């Protein structure tokens, strides 16, 4: 699977790097995609590819792992 955010659909964009002499070179801007555990419903957790913008803005809620006490 490519680097695509499953929440907002952000993906790689392309363009040119322009030097001082105005030589154009192809380049790509890639989003910062993280694979995190997301809490979808009350007891439904799933790993998803999410960009850091969605994580910071609160569009997704991270799943908290339950620890077993001894």
Long-range contacts (C-beta under 8 A, 24 or more apart in sequence): 1-49, 3-30, 3-31, 3-33, 3-49, 4-33, 4-49, 5-31, 5-33, 5-49, 5-50, 5-51, 5-53, 5-54, 6-48, 6-49, 6-50, 7-48, 7-50, 7-51, 7-54, 7-59, 7-60, 8-51, 8-53, 8-54, 8-59, 10-51, 10-53, 36-60, 36-62, 37-62, 37-63, 37-65, 38-62, 38-63, 39-63, 39-64
